[in-house]
Amino acid sequence: MTTTLQAPQLASLKKSYFNILALFLGQDVMESRYLRCLLKWAFYLHLNPEDLKQANVDITHLQFEYPEDRVAKLEDIYHLVYMIYLDEVVEDVELEVATIYAVKLGFKADVVSELFKSIATATYDEIKLRNVKQEVIDFLKVYEV
């Protein structure tokens, strides 16, 4: 699925991934199921040491950063949706990770579940990813952050 993205979009997606990773690595204790979810996304994103170098990321000093503005928050939520659909299977743990991240960004906890309900038929309707992105953005515009 990542092959449909152009280099700048993929770089932005990976940046969001590193921020999600930073959020969970910053916790005193991380549940192993969350770690498995994050590792699965890294695998599907084909992350490698060069990605860390290009993103100027030192994993030992990785820190969560709040997105700069509302648009950046919406982009991060879209990236979450994209990562969850990388394997075309939505797992409960992925929704948990997404909810934790969305709450950290300032969204209400139920926003993520409602968002996924609203786009659950996207693959069945053969909606292209850019339409899913617009659907995510339109949905989240209803929720002020």
C-alpha positions as CSV (number, residue, x, y, z in Angstrom):
1,M,0.0,0.0,0.0
2,T,2.9,2.5,0.7
3,T,3.9,2.2,-2.9
4,T,0.9,4.5,-3.9
5,L,2.5,7.4,-2.0
6,Q,5.0,9.7,-3.4
7,A,8.3,10.4,-1.6
8,P,7.1,13.6,0.3
9,Q,3.9,11.9,1.4
10,L,5.7,8.8,2.5
11,A,8.2,10.9,4.5
12,S,5.3,12.7,6.2
13,L,3.7,9.4,7.0
14,K,7.0,8.1,8.5
15,K,7.3,11.3,10.6
16,S,3.9,10.7,12.0
17,Y,4.8,7.1,12.8
18,F,7.9,8.3,14.7
19,N,5.8,10.7,16.7
20,I,3.3,7.9,17.6
21,L,6.3,5.7,18.5
22,A,7.7,8.5,20.7
23,L,4.4,8.8,22.5
24,F,4.4,5.1,23.5
25,L,8.1,4.9,24.2
26,G,7.7,7.9,26.5
27,Q,5.3,6.0,28.8
28,D,6.7,4.4,32.0
29,V,5.3,1.0,30.8
30,M,4.2,0.0,27.3
31,E,2.0,-3.0,26.9
32,S,3.5,-5.6,24.6
33,R,0.4,-5.6,22.4
34,Y,1.0,-1.9,21.6
35,L,4.6,-2.7,20.9
36,R,3.6,-5.5,18.5
37,C,1.2,-3.0,16.7
38,L,3.9,-0.4,16.4
39,L,6.4,-3.0,15.1
40,K,3.8,-4.3,12.6
41,W,3.3,-0.8,11.2
42,A,7.1,-0.3,11.0
43,F,7.4,-3.5,9.0
44,Y,4.6,-2.5,6.6
45,L,6.2,0.9,6.2
46,H,9.5,-0.8,5.3
47,L,11.3,1.3,7.9
48,N,15.0,0.9,8.1
49,P,18.0,2.6,9.7
50,E,18.3,5.0,6.8
51,D,14.8,6.2,7.5
52,L,15.9,7.1,11.1
53,K,18.9,8.9,9.7
54,Q,16.9,10.8,7.1
55,A,14.4,11.8,9.7
56,N,17.2,12.9,12.0
57,V,15.8,10.6,14.6
58,D,17.9,9.3,17.5
59,I,15.7,6.5,18.9
60,T,17.2,7.0,22.4
61,H,16.1,10.7,22.4
62,L,12.8,10.3,20.6
63,Q,10.2,12.6,22.1
64,F,6.6,13.1,21.3
65,E,5.9,16.5,19.7
66,Y,2.4,18.0,19.5
67,P,1.5,18.8,15.9
68,E,1.9,22.5,15.1
69,D,-1.7,23.2,14.1
70,R,-5.1,21.8,13.4
71,V,-4.1,20.8,9.8
72,A,-1.1,18.9,11.1
73,K,-3.3,17.1,13.6
74,L,-5.7,16.1,10.9
75,E,-2.8,14.9,8.8
76,D,-1.6,12.8,11.7
77,I,-5.0,11.2,12.2
78,Y,-5.1,10.4,8.4
79,H,-1.7,8.8,8.8
80,L,-3.1,6.7,11.6
81,V,-5.9,5.5,9.4
82,Y,-3.4,4.8,6.6
83,M,-1.2,2.7,8.9
84,I,-4.2,0.8,10.2
85,Y,-5.2,-0.1,6.7
86,L,-1.7,-1.1,5.5
87,D,-2.6,-4.8,5.8
88,E,-6.3,-4.2,5.1
89,V,-7.3,-5.6,8.5
90,V,-8.4,-3.4,11.3
91,E,-7.4,-5.0,14.6
92,D,-8.8,-3.9,18.0
93,V,-5.3,-3.1,19.3
94,E,-4.7,-0.7,16.3
95,L,-7.9,1.1,17.3
96,E,-6.7,1.3,20.9
97,V,-3.3,2.8,19.8
98,A,-5.2,5.2,17.5
99,T,-7.5,6.2,20.3
100,I,-4.6,6.9,22.7
101,Y,-2.9,9.0,20.1
102,A,-6.0,10.9,19.1
103,V,-6.8,11.7,22.7
104,K,-3.2,12.9,23.1
105,L,-3.8,15.2,20.1
106,G,-6.9,16.6,21.8
107,F,-9.7,14.6,20.1
108,K,-12.4,13.0,22.2
109,A,-11.9,9.3,22.7
110,D,-15.0,8.3,20.8
111,V,-13.9,10.3,17.7
112,V,-11.6,7.5,16.5
113,S,-14.3,4.8,16.7
114,E,-16.8,7.0,14.9
115,L,-14.2,7.9,12.3
116,F,-13.6,4.2,11.6
117,K,-17.3,3.5,11.4
118,S,-17.6,6.3,8.8
119,I,-14.9,4.9,6.6
120,A,-15.2,1.2,7.3
121,T,-16.7,0.6,3.8
122,A,-14.0,2.4,2.0
123,T,-12.2,-0.7,0.7
124,Y,-15.5,-2.3,-0.2
125,D,-16.6,0.7,-2.1
126,E,-13.2,0.9,-3.8
127,I,-12.6,4.4,-2.7
128,K,-9.1,5.7,-3.6
129,L,-6.8,6.7,-0.7
130,R,-7.0,10.4,-1.6
131,N,-10.8,10.2,-1.2
132,V,-10.3,8.4,2.2
133,K,-8.0,11.2,3.2
134,Q,-10.6,13.8,2.3
135,E,-13.2,11.8,4.1
136,V,-11.0,11.7,7.2
137,I,-10.5,15.4,7.0
138,D,-14.1,16.2,6.4
139,F,-15.2,14.0,9.3
140,L,-12.7,15.5,11.7
141,K,-13.6,19.1,10.8
142,V,-16.8,18.4,12.7
143,Y,-14.6,17.9,15.9
144,E,-12.8,21.0,17.0
145,V,-9.4,20.3,18.3
